[in-house]
C-alpha cells in the first residue's frame, strides 16, 4: 500500500470515527435528545470500523515510509 492510499484511508477512518463518535455523544453532552438504542449500536459498530480503517491506513503509511535497506548483523569481524 502506498503513502497516498495510506493517507486517504487514514483520513477516511478519522472522519468516520469522529462523525460516528459525535453522533453518539451529541445527545447527552450537547443537549439533543438521546438517539434510539439501535442507532447507537450501529454508530458504535461504525466507530469501531473507523478505528480499524484508521489503523490500517496508518500502518500502510508507516510501512511505505520505511526504506528497503536493512542492516543484517553477521558474525564477521570488520
PyMOL Python script that loads the backbone (N, CA, C, O; Angstrom):
from pymol import cmd

cmd.read_pdbstr("""\
ATOM      1  N   UNK A   1       0.856  -1.167   0.000  1.00  0.00           N
ATOM      2  CA  UNK A   1       0.000   0.000   0.000  1.00  0.00           C
ATOM      3  C   UNK A   1       0.905   1.233   0.000  1.00  0.00           C
ATOM      4  O   UNK A   1       1.860   1.309   0.773  1.00  0.00           O
ATOM      5  N   UNK A   2       0.607   2.167  -0.846  1.00  0.00           N
ATOM      6  CA  UNK A   2       1.433   3.351  -0.973  1.00  0.00           C
ATOM      7  C   UNK A   2       1.120   4.408   0.065  1.00  0.00           C
ATOM      8  O   UNK A   2       0.178   4.292   0.850  1.00  0.00           O
ATOM      9  N   UNK A   3       1.932   5.428   0.041  1.00  0.00           N
ATOM     10  CA  UNK A   3       1.742   6.517   1.004  1.00  0.00           C
ATOM     11  C   UNK A   3       0.435   7.265   0.771  1.00  0.00           C
ATOM     12  O   UNK A   3      -0.245   7.646   1.724  1.00  0.00           O
ATOM     13  N   UNK A   4       0.085   7.476  -0.492  1.00  0.00           N
ATOM     14  CA  UNK A   4      -1.134   8.242  -0.791  1.00  0.00           C
ATOM     15  C   UNK A   4      -2.374   7.454  -0.387  1.00  0.00           C
ATOM     16  O   UNK A   4      -3.293   8.007   0.217  1.00  0.00           O
ATOM     17  N   UNK A   5      -2.404   6.167  -0.718  1.00  0.00           N
ATOM     18  CA  UNK A   5      -3.544   5.341  -0.324  1.00  0.00           C
ATOM     19  C   UNK A   5      -3.632   5.217   1.191  1.00  0.00           C
ATOM     20  O   UNK A   5      -4.727   5.239   1.753  1.00  0.00           O
ATOM     21  N   UNK A   6      -2.493   5.088   1.854  1.00  0.00           N
ATOM     22  CA  UNK A   6      -2.478   5.044   3.309  1.00  0.00           C
ATOM     23  C   UNK A   6      -3.008   6.331   3.919  1.00  0.00           C
ATOM     24  O   UNK A   6      -3.747   6.300   4.903  1.00  0.00           O
ATOM     25  N   UNK A   7      -2.630   7.460   3.336  1.00  0.00           N
ATOM     26  CA  UNK A   7      -3.109   8.752   3.841  1.00  0.00           C
ATOM     27  C   UNK A   7      -4.618   8.886   3.643  1.00  0.00           C
ATOM     28  O   UNK A   7      -5.319   9.393   4.518  1.00  0.00           O
ATOM     29  N   UNK A   8      -5.117   8.430   2.485  1.00  0.00           N
ATOM     30  CA  UNK A   8      -6.558   8.500   2.207  1.00  0.00           C
ATOM     31  C   UNK A   8      -7.335   7.628   3.189  1.00  0.00           C
ATOM     32  O   UNK A   8      -8.342   8.061   3.747  1.00  0.00           O
ATOM     33  N   UNK A   9      -6.864   6.396   3.398  1.00  0.00           N
ATOM     34  CA  UNK A   9      -7.537   5.510   4.345  1.00  0.00           C
ATOM     35  C   UNK A   9      -7.480   6.047   5.761  1.00  0.00           C
ATOM     36  O   UNK A   9      -8.445   5.930   6.516  1.00  0.00           O
ATOM     37  N   UNK A  10      -6.357   6.631   6.119  1.00  0.00           N
ATOM     38  CA  UNK A  10      -6.213   7.203   7.450  1.00  0.00           C
ATOM     39  C   UNK A  10      -7.184   8.357   7.666  1.00  0.00           C
ATOM     40  O   UNK A  10      -7.846   8.424   8.702  1.00  0.00           O
ATOM     41  N   UNK A  11      -7.274   9.256   6.709  1.00  0.00           N
ATOM     42  CA  UNK A  11      -8.182  10.392   6.840  1.00  0.00           C
ATOM     43  C   UNK A  11      -9.650   9.957   6.800  1.00  0.00           C
ATOM     44  O   UNK A  11     -10.484  10.503   7.522  1.00  0.00           O
ATOM     45  N   UNK A  12      -9.957   8.978   5.957  1.00  0.00           N
ATOM     46  CA  UNK A  12     -11.318   8.456   5.905  1.00  0.00           C
ATOM     47  C   UNK A  12     -11.698   7.800   7.233  1.00  0.00           C
ATOM     48  O   UNK A  12     -12.797   8.019   7.743  1.00  0.00           O
ATOM     49  N   UNK A  13     -10.798   7.005   7.786  1.00  0.00           N
ATOM     50  CA  UNK A  13     -11.055   6.382   9.082  1.00  0.00           C
ATOM     51  C   UNK A  13     -11.205   7.403  10.187  1.00  0.00           C
ATOM     52  O   UNK A  13     -12.043   7.241  11.074  1.00  0.00           O
ATOM     53  N   UNK A  14     -10.397   8.464  10.146  1.00  0.00           N
ATOM     54  CA  UNK A  14     -10.507   9.520  11.142  1.00  0.00           C
ATOM     55  C   UNK A  14     -11.844  10.235  11.032  1.00  0.00           C
ATOM     56  O   UNK A  14     -12.482  10.519  12.046  1.00  0.00           O
ATOM     57  N   UNK A  15     -12.274  10.529   9.803  1.00  0.00           N
ATOM     58  CA  UNK A  15     -13.560  11.195   9.601  1.00  0.00           C
ATOM     59  C   UNK A  15     -14.719  10.321  10.070  1.00  0.00           C
ATOM     60  O   UNK A  15     -15.634  10.805  10.736  1.00  0.00           O
ATOM     61  N   UNK A  16     -14.681   9.039   9.724  1.00  0.00           N
ATOM     62  CA  UNK A  16     -15.755   8.117  10.123  1.00  0.00           C
ATOM     63  C   UNK A  16     -15.809   7.990  11.644  1.00  0.00           C
ATOM     64  O   UNK A  16     -16.888   8.006  12.236  1.00  0.00           O
ATOM     65  N   UNK A  17     -14.647   7.864  12.271  1.00  0.00           N
ATOM     66  CA  UNK A  17     -14.584   7.733  13.721  1.00  0.00           C
ATOM     67  C   UNK A  17     -15.106   8.984  14.415  1.00  0.00           C
ATOM     68  O   UNK A  17     -15.891   8.891  15.359  1.00  0.00           O
ATOM     69  N   UNK A  18     -14.678  10.140  13.956  1.00  0.00           N
ATOM     70  CA  UNK A  18     -15.125  11.377  14.589  1.00  0.00           C
ATOM     71  C   UNK A  18     -16.616  11.636  14.382  1.00  0.00           C
ATOM     72  O   UNK A  18     -17.304  12.075  15.303  1.00  0.00           O
ATOM     73  N   UNK A  19     -17.111  11.368  13.186  1.00  0.00           N
ATOM     74  CA  UNK A  19     -18.526  11.645  12.925  1.00  0.00           C
ATOM     75  C   UNK A  19     -19.439  10.680  13.675  1.00  0.00           C
ATOM     76  O   UNK A  19     -20.473  11.099  14.195  1.00  0.00           O
ATOM     77  N   UNK A  20     -19.083   9.406  13.741  1.00  0.00           N
ATOM     78  CA  UNK A  20     -19.936   8.474  14.484  1.00  0.00           C
ATOM     79  C   UNK A  20     -19.817   8.705  15.985  1.00  0.00           C
ATOM     80  O   UNK A  20     -20.799   8.538  16.709  1.00  0.00           O
ATOM     81  N   UNK A  21     -18.650   9.080  16.462  1.00  0.00           N
ATOM     82  CA  UNK A  21     -18.495   9.427  17.878  1.00  0.00           C
ATOM     83  C   UNK A  21     -19.287  10.670  18.236  1.00  0.00           C
ATOM     84  O   UNK A  21     -19.865  10.750  19.320  1.00  0.00           O
ATOM     85  N   UNK A  22     -19.317  11.645  17.328  1.00  0.00           N
ATOM     86  CA  UNK A  22     -20.110  12.842  17.575  1.00  0.00           C
ATOM     87  C   UNK A  22     -21.599  12.505  17.623  1.00  0.00           C
ATOM     88  O   UNK A  22     -22.339  13.067  18.431  1.00  0.00           O
ATOM     89  N   UNK A  23     -22.035  11.594  16.765  1.00  0.00           N
ATOM     90  CA  UNK A  23     -23.453  11.217  16.757  1.00  0.00           C
ATOM     91  C   UNK A  23     -23.865  10.598  18.088  1.00  0.00           C
ATOM     92  O   UNK A  23     -24.941  10.894  18.607  1.00  0.00           O
ATOM     93  N   UNK A  24     -23.019   9.747  18.636  1.00  0.00           N
ATOM     94  CA  UNK A  24     -23.348   9.099  19.908  1.00  0.00           C
ATOM     95  C   UNK A  24     -23.284  10.114  21.049  1.00  0.00           C
ATOM     96  O   UNK A  24     -24.118  10.079  21.955  1.00  0.00           O
ATOM     97  N   UNK A  25     -22.307  11.013  21.012  1.00  0.00           N
ATOM     98  CA  UNK A  25     -22.112  11.941  22.123  1.00  0.00           C
ATOM     99  C   UNK A  25     -22.991  13.173  22.049  1.00  0.00           C
ATOM    100  O   UNK A  25     -23.113  13.884  23.047  1.00  0.00           O
ATOM    101  N   UNK A  26     -23.607  13.457  20.918  1.00  0.00           N
ATOM    102  CA  UNK A  26     -24.361  14.706  20.783  1.00  0.00           C
ATOM    103  C   UNK A  26     -25.590  14.730  21.677  1.00  0.00           C
ATOM    104  O   UNK A  26     -25.985  15.797  22.146  1.00  0.00           O
ATOM    105  N   UNK A  27     -26.201  13.583  21.921  1.00  0.00           N
ATOM    106  CA  UNK A  27     -27.409  13.554  22.734  1.00  0.00           C
ATOM    107  C   UNK A  27     -27.184  14.011  24.159  1.00  0.00           C
ATOM    108  O   UNK A  27     -27.689  15.061  24.555  1.00  0.00           O
ATOM    109  N   UNK A  28     -26.434  13.244  24.940  1.00  0.00           N
ATOM    110  CA  UNK A  28     -26.303  13.606  26.341  1.00  0.00           C
ATOM    111  C   UNK A  28     -25.404  14.806  26.597  1.00  0.00           C
ATOM    112  O   UNK A  28     -25.572  15.476  27.616  1.00  0.00           O
ATOM    113  N   UNK A  29     -24.468  15.100  25.723  1.00  0.00           N
ATOM    114  CA  UNK A  29     -23.491  16.142  26.027  1.00  0.00           C
ATOM    115  C   UNK A  29     -23.780  17.482  25.358  1.00  0.00           C
ATOM    116  O   UNK A  29     -23.281  18.507  25.822  1.00  0.00           O
ATOM    117  N   UNK A  30     -24.565  17.509  24.287  1.00  0.00           N
ATOM    118  CA  UNK A  30     -24.826  18.755  23.579  1.00  0.00           C
ATOM    119  C   UNK A  30     -26.285  19.185  23.644  1.00  0.00           C
ATOM    120  O   UNK A  30     -26.690  20.092  22.918  1.00  0.00           O
ATOM    121  N   UNK A  31     -27.072  18.557  24.491  1.00  0.00           N
ATOM    122  CA  UNK A  31     -28.433  18.994  24.725  1.00  0.00           C
ATOM    123  C   UNK A  31     -29.480  18.482  23.761  1.00  0.00           C
ATOM    124  O   UNK A  31     -30.622  18.939  23.811  1.00  0.00           O
ATOM    125  N   UNK A  32     -29.140  17.552  22.884  1.00  0.00           N
ATOM    126  CA  UNK A  32     -30.124  16.971  21.982  1.00  0.00           C
ATOM    127  C   UNK A  32     -30.760  15.754  22.641  1.00  0.00           C
ATOM    128  O   UNK A  32     -30.307  15.301  23.692  1.00  0.00           O
ATOM    129  N   UNK A  33     -31.791  15.238  22.032  1.00  0.00           N
ATOM    130  CA  UNK A  33     -32.417  14.025  22.542  1.00  0.00           C
ATOM    131  C   UNK A  33     -31.487  12.837  22.299  1.00  0.00           C
ATOM    132  O   UNK A  33     -30.752  12.795  21.312  1.00  0.00           O
ATOM    133  N   UNK A  34     -31.535  11.891  23.205  1.00  0.00           N
ATOM    134  CA  UNK A  34     -30.703  10.698  23.061  1.00  0.00           C
ATOM    135  C   UNK A  34     -31.224   9.862  21.895  1.00  0.00           C
ATOM    136  O   UNK A  34     -32.423   9.597  21.819  1.00  0.00           O
ATOM    137  N   UNK A  35     -30.343   9.443  20.986  1.00  0.00           N
ATOM    138  CA  UNK A  35     -30.791   8.630  19.844  1.00  0.00           C
ATOM    139  C   UNK A  35     -31.318   7.270  20.313  1.00  0.00           C
ATOM    140  O   UNK A  35     -30.976   6.815  21.404  1.00  0.00           O
ATOM    141  N   UNK A  36     -32.143   6.626  19.495  1.00  0.00           N
ATOM    142  CA  UNK A  36     -32.615   5.284  19.858  1.00  0.00           C
ATOM    143  C   UNK A  36     -31.450   4.299  19.985  1.00  0.00           C
ATOM    144  O   UNK A  36     -30.386   4.489  19.395  1.00  0.00           O
ATOM    145  N   UNK A  37     -31.677   3.261  20.756  1.00  0.00           N
ATOM    146  CA  UNK A  37     -30.624   2.289  21.044  1.00  0.00           C
ATOM    147  C   UNK A  37     -30.089   1.623  19.782  1.00  0.00           C
ATOM    148  O   UNK A  37     -28.888   1.369  19.690  1.00  0.00           O
ATOM    149  N   UNK A  38     -30.941   1.336  18.817  1.00  0.00           N
ATOM    150  CA  UNK A  38     -30.489   0.694  17.588  1.00  0.00           C
ATOM    151  C   UNK A  38     -29.494   1.584  16.838  1.00  0.00           C
ATOM    152  O   UNK A  38     -28.493   1.102  16.309  1.00  0.00           O
ATOM    153  N   UNK A  39     -29.781   2.881  16.798  1.00  0.00           N
ATOM    154  CA  UNK A  39     -28.882   3.809  16.112  1.00  0.00           C
ATOM    155  C   UNK A  39     -27.556   3.951  16.850  1.00  0.00           C
ATOM    156  O   UNK A  39     -26.505   4.102  16.226  1.00  0.00           O
ATOM    157  N   UNK A  40     -27.607   3.902  18.169  1.00  0.00           N
ATOM    158  CA  UNK A  40     -26.372   3.975  18.948  1.00  0.00           C
ATOM    159  C   UNK A  40     -25.515   2.741  18.695  1.00  0.00           C
ATOM    160  O   UNK A  40     -24.294   2.846  18.584  1.00  0.00           O
ATOM    161  N   UNK A  41     -26.148   1.570  18.601  1.00  0.00           N
ATOM    162  CA  UNK A  41     -25.389   0.349  18.334  1.00  0.00           C
ATOM    163  C   UNK A  41     -24.767   0.377  16.942  1.00  0.00           C
ATOM    164  O   UNK A  41     -23.623  -0.042  16.768  1.00  0.00           O
ATOM    165  N   UNK A  42     -25.506   0.864  15.953  1.00  0.00           N
ATOM    166  CA  UNK A  42     -24.959   0.975  14.597  1.00  0.00           C
ATOM    167  C   UNK A  42     -23.820   1.989  14.571  1.00  0.00           C
ATOM    168  O   UNK A  42     -22.797   1.748  13.931  1.00  0.00           O
ATOM    169  N   UNK A  43     -23.982   3.119  15.258  1.00  0.00           N
ATOM    170  CA  UNK A  43     -22.929   4.131  15.306  1.00  0.00           C
ATOM    171  C   UNK A  43     -21.687   3.591  16.013  1.00  0.00           C
ATOM    172  O   UNK A  43     -20.567   3.934  15.637  1.00  0.00           O
ATOM    173  N   UNK A  44     -21.871   2.757  17.022  1.00  0.00           N
ATOM    174  CA  UNK A  44     -20.728   2.152  17.707  1.00  0.00           C
ATOM    175  C   UNK A  44     -19.996   1.185  16.784  1.00  0.00           C
ATOM    176  O   UNK A  44     -18.765   1.152  16.777  1.00  0.00           O
ATOM    177  N   UNK A  45     -20.730   0.401  16.011  1.00  0.00           N
ATOM    178  CA  UNK A  45     -20.096  -0.509  15.048  1.00  0.00           C
ATOM    179  C   UNK A  45     -19.343   0.283  13.978  1.00  0.00           C
ATOM    180  O   UNK A  45     -18.245  -0.107  13.580  1.00  0.00           O
ATOM    181  N   UNK A  46     -19.916   1.373  13.517  1.00  0.00           N
ATOM    182  CA  UNK A  46     -19.238   2.225  12.536  1.00  0.00           C
ATOM    183  C   UNK A  46     -18.006   2.869  13.151  1.00  0.00           C
ATOM    184  O   UNK A  46     -16.989   3.026  12.477  1.00  0.00           O
ATOM    185  N   UNK A  47     -18.085   3.245  14.427  1.00  0.00           N
ATOM    186  CA  UNK A  47     -16.952   3.813  15.151  1.00  0.00           C
ATOM    187  C   UNK A  47     -15.790   2.812  15.192  1.00  0.00           C
ATOM    188  O   UNK A  47     -14.644   3.176  14.930  1.00  0.00           O
ATOM    189  N   UNK A  48     -16.090   1.564  15.518  1.00  0.00           N
ATOM    190  CA  UNK A  48     -15.048   0.533  15.574  1.00  0.00           C
ATOM    191  C   UNK A  48     -14.471   0.289  14.177  1.00  0.00           C
ATOM    192  O   UNK A  48     -13.262   0.119  14.026  1.00  0.00           O
ATOM    193  N   UNK A  49     -15.329   0.273  13.163  1.00  0.00           N
ATOM    194  CA  UNK A  49     -14.843   0.133  11.789  1.00  0.00           C
ATOM    195  C   UNK A  49     -13.949   1.295  11.386  1.00  0.00           C
ATOM    196  O   UNK A  49     -12.956   1.096  10.687  1.00  0.00           O
ATOM    197  N   UNK A  50     -14.286   2.500  11.814  1.00  0.00           N
ATOM    198  CA  UNK A  50     -13.454   3.667  11.517  1.00  0.00           C
ATOM    199  C   UNK A  50     -12.097   3.587  12.181  1.00  0.00           C
ATOM    200  O   UNK A  50     -11.091   3.987  11.594  1.00  0.00           O
ATOM    201  N   UNK A  51     -12.058   3.067  13.414  1.00  0.00           N
ATOM    202  CA  UNK A  51     -10.774   2.902  14.097  1.00  0.00           C
ATOM    203  C   UNK A  51      -9.914   1.872  13.356  1.00  0.00           C
ATOM    204  O   UNK A  51      -8.708   2.066  13.199  1.00  0.00           O
ATOM    205  N   UNK A  52     -10.529   0.790  12.907  1.00  0.00           N
ATOM    206  CA  UNK A  52      -9.788  -0.227  12.165  1.00  0.00           C
ATOM    207  C   UNK A  52      -9.274   0.354  10.844  1.00  0.00           C
ATOM    208  O   UNK A  52      -8.128   0.111  10.465  1.00  0.00           O
ATOM    209  N   UNK A  53     -10.104   1.108  10.152  1.00  0.00           N
ATOM    210  CA  UNK A  53      -9.700   1.737   8.894  1.00  0.00           C
ATOM    211  C   UNK A  53      -8.569   2.733   9.122  1.00  0.00           C
ATOM    212  O   UNK A  53      -7.629   2.796   8.330  1.00  0.00           O
ATOM    213  N   UNK A  54      -8.651   3.511  10.197  1.00  0.00           N
ATOM    214  CA  UNK A  54      -7.597   4.465  10.534  1.00  0.00           C
ATOM    215  C   UNK A  54      -6.276   3.737  10.809  1.00  0.00           C
ATOM    216  O   UNK A  54      -5.222   4.149  10.326  1.00  0.00           O
ATOM    217  N   UNK A  55      -6.343   2.664  11.580  1.00  0.00           N
ATOM    218  CA  UNK A  55      -5.131   1.906  11.883  1.00  0.00           C
ATOM    219  C   UNK A  55      -4.541   1.239  10.655  1.00  0.00           C
ATOM    220  O   UNK A  55      -3.320   1.173  10.510  1.00  0.00           O
ATOM    221  N   UNK A  56      -5.391   0.746   9.772  1.00  0.00           N
ATOM    222  CA  UNK A  56      -4.926   0.122   8.541  1.00  0.00           C
ATOM    223  C   UNK A  56      -4.201   1.140   7.657  1.00  0.00           C
ATOM    224  O   UNK A  56      -3.140   0.850   7.102  1.00  0.00           O
ATOM    225  N   UNK A  57      -4.785   2.331   7.533  1.00  0.00           N
ATOM    226  CA  UNK A  57      -4.133   3.375   6.740  1.00  0.00           C
ATOM    227  C   UNK A  57      -2.837   3.845   7.363  1.00  0.00           C
ATOM    228  O   UNK A  57      -1.864   4.107   6.656  1.00  0.00           O
ATOM    229  N   UNK A  58      -2.817   3.955   8.697  1.00  0.00           N
ATOM    230  CA  UNK A  58      -1.605   4.402   9.382  1.00  0.00           C
ATOM    231  C   UNK A  58      -0.490   3.378   9.252  1.00  0.00           C
ATOM    232  O   UNK A  58       0.659   3.746   9.005  1.00  0.00           O
ATOM    233  N   UNK A  59      -0.809   2.102   9.415  1.00  0.00           N
ATOM    234  CA  UNK A  59       0.233   1.080   9.285  1.00  0.00           C
ATOM    235  C   UNK A  59       0.719   0.974   7.845  1.00  0.00           C
ATOM    236  O   UNK A  59       1.895   0.694   7.610  1.00  0.00           O
ATOM    237  N   UNK A  60      -0.169   1.195   6.879  1.00  0.00           N
ATOM    238  CA  UNK A  60       0.254   1.201   5.482  1.00  0.00           C
ATOM    239  C   UNK A  60       1.177   2.356   5.170  1.00  0.00           C
ATOM    240  O   UNK A  60       2.138   2.207   4.415  1.00  0.00           O
ATOM    241  N   UNK A  61       0.888   3.506   5.748  1.00  0.00           N
ATOM    242  CA  UNK A  61       1.755   4.666   5.540  1.00  0.00           C
ATOM    243  C   UNK A  61       3.112   4.470   6.186  1.00  0.00           C
ATOM    244  O   UNK A  61       4.133   4.849   5.613  1.00  0.00           O
ATOM    245  N   UNK A  62       3.135   3.878   7.381  1.00  0.00           N
ATOM    246  CA  UNK A  62       4.404   3.629   8.064  1.00  0.00           C
ATOM    247  C   UNK A  62       5.230   2.608   7.283  1.00  0.00           C
ATOM    248  O   UNK A  62       6.441   2.770   7.132  1.00  0.00           O
ATOM    249  N   UNK A  63       4.578   1.565   6.791  1.00  0.00           N
ATOM    250  CA  UNK A  63       5.292   0.548   6.017  1.00  0.00           C
ATOM    251  C   UNK A  63       5.831   1.123   4.715  1.00  0.00           C
ATOM    252  O   UNK A  63       6.910   0.730   4.271  1.00  0.00           O
ATOM    253  N   UNK A  64       5.107   2.040   4.099  1.00  0.00           N
ATOM    254  CA  UNK A  64       5.565   2.632   2.840  1.00  0.00           C
ATOM    255  C   UNK A  64       6.710   3.610   3.059  1.00  0.00           C
ATOM    256  O   UNK A  64       7.500   3.852   2.147  1.00  0.00           O
ATOM    257  N   UNK A  65       6.808   4.170   4.253  1.00  0.00           N
ATOM    258  CA  UNK A  65       7.857   5.153   4.504  1.00  0.00           C
ATOM    259  C   UNK A  65       9.182   4.516   4.888  1.00  0.00           C
ATOM    260  O   UNK A  65      10.211   5.191   4.878  1.00  0.00           O
ATOM    261  N   UNK A  66       9.180   3.243   5.222  1.00  0.00           N
ATOM    262  CA  UNK A  66      10.418   2.579   5.606  1.00  0.00           C
ATOM    263  C   UNK A  66      11.257   2.288   4.376  1.00  0.00           C
ATOM    264  O   UNK A  66      10.737   2.022   3.293  1.00  0.00           O
ATOM    265  N   UNK A  67      12.552   2.344   4.565  1.00  0.00           N
ATOM    266  CA  UNK A  67      13.477   2.078   3.472  1.00  0.00           C
ATOM    267  C   UNK A  67      13.631   0.578   3.269  1.00  0.00           C
ATOM    268  O   UNK A  67      13.371  -0.214   4.175  1.00  0.00           O
ATOM    269  N   UNK A  68      14.053   0.199   2.075  1.00  0.00           N
ATOM    270  CA  UNK A  68      14.280  -1.206   1.780  1.00  0.00           C
ATOM    271  C   UNK A  68      15.624  -1.695   2.307  1.00  0.00           C
ATOM    272  O   UNK A  68      15.853  -2.900   2.412  1.00  0.00           O
ATOM    273  N   UNK A  69      16.501  -0.773   2.634  1.00  0.00           N
ATOM    274  CA  UNK A  69      17.824  -1.155   3.110  1.00  0.00           C
ATOM    275  C   UNK A  69      17.724  -1.579   4.573  1.00  0.00           C
ATOM    276  O   UNK A  69      17.242  -0.833   5.426  1.00  0.00           O
ATOM    277  N   UNK A  70      18.186  -2.777   4.832  1.00  0.00           N
ATOM    278  CA  UNK A  70      18.189  -3.265   6.201  1.00  0.00           C
ATOM    279  C   UNK A  70      19.601  -3.654   6.584  1.00  0.00           C
ATOM    280  O   UNK A  70      20.382  -4.114   5.752  1.00  0.00           O
ATOM    281  N   UNK A  71      19.914  -3.468   7.830  1.00  0.00           N
ATOM    282  CA  UNK A  71      21.208  -3.889   8.342  1.00  0.00           C
ATOM    283  C   UNK A  71      21.042  -5.305   8.856  1.00  0.00           C
ATOM    284  O   UNK A  71      20.223  -5.573   9.736  1.00  0.00           O
ATOM    285  N   UNK A  72      21.829  -6.206   8.295  1.00  0.00           N
ATOM    286  CA  UNK A  72      21.779  -7.596   8.714  1.00  0.00           C
ATOM    287  C   UNK A  72      23.042  -7.890   9.497  1.00  0.00           C
ATOM    288  O   UNK A  72      24.135  -7.902   8.931  1.00  0.00           O
ATOM    289  N   UNK A  73      22.907  -8.125  10.789  1.00  0.00           N
ATOM    290  CA  UNK A  73      24.116  -8.389  11.568  1.00  0.00           C
ATOM    291  C   UNK A  73      24.731  -9.736  11.170  1.00  0.00           C
ATOM    292  O   UNK A  73      24.021 -10.695  10.867  1.00  0.00           O
ATOM    293  N   UNK A  74      26.053  -9.783  11.177  1.00  0.00           N
ATOM    294  CA  UNK A  74      26.726 -11.023  10.850  1.00  0.00           C
ATOM    295  C   UNK A  74      27.826 -11.274  11.881  1.00  0.00           C
ATOM    296  O   UNK A  74      28.116 -10.416  12.715  1.00  0.00           O
ATOM    297  N   UNK A  75      28.407 -12.408  11.817  1.00  0.00           N
ATOM    298  CA  UNK A  75      29.481 -12.765  12.759  1.00  0.00           C
ATOM    299  C   UNK A  75      30.856 -12.400  12.230  1.00  0.00           C
ATOM    300  O   UNK A  75      31.860 -12.713  12.870  1.00  0.00           O
ATOM    301  N   UNK A  76      30.927 -11.750  11.085  1.00  0.00           N
ATOM    302  CA  UNK A  76      32.215 -11.381  10.511  1.00  0.00           C
ATOM    303  C   UNK A  76      32.795 -10.206  11.260  1.00  0.00           C
ATOM    304  O   UNK A  76      32.081  -9.275  11.631  1.00  0.00           O
ATOM    305  N   UNK A  77      34.107 -10.254  11.483  1.00  0.00           N
ATOM    306  CA  UNK A  77      34.801  -9.135  12.093  1.00  0.00           C
ATOM    307  C   UNK A  77      35.266  -8.198  10.998  1.00  0.00           C
ATOM    308  O   UNK A  77      35.778  -8.638   9.969  1.00  0.00           O
ATOM    309  N   UNK A  78      35.092  -6.937  11.214  1.00  0.00           N
ATOM    310  CA  UNK A  78      35.465  -5.961  10.194  1.00  0.00           C
ATOM    311  C   UNK A  78      36.785  -5.352  10.541  1.00  0.00           C
ATOM    312  O   UNK A  78      37.284  -4.500   9.807  1.00  0.00           O
TER     313      UNK A  78
END
""", "prot")
cmd.dss("prot")
cmd.show_as("cartoon", "prot")
cmd.util.cbc("prot")
cmd.orient("prot")
